[in-house]
Amino acid sequence: MANIKSQIKRNHQNESARRRNQAIRSELKTREKKAVAAAEAGDADEARRLLREAQKRIDTAAAKGVLHKRTAARRKSRLEHRVDALIAG
């Protein structure tokens, strides 16, 4: 355990950020799963709406520093390709 006041504060800040980031990452996974599930169910309109929502959240996470911008771009691309393939097939 830290004795120094600034380190105690820093530990508290790190823990708050960790919890916030974990919540955001969890939400991203949920939104991606919902978009894929809608595409698998054959509901193209709903799948595209959920895809847009997921992409918007991925962009927000990248802007806040939860994800690197290239990671965000890769995840958006893979998700879009996956949903399009499921809708087409």
Beta strands, then each sheet from edge to edge (+ up, - down):
end
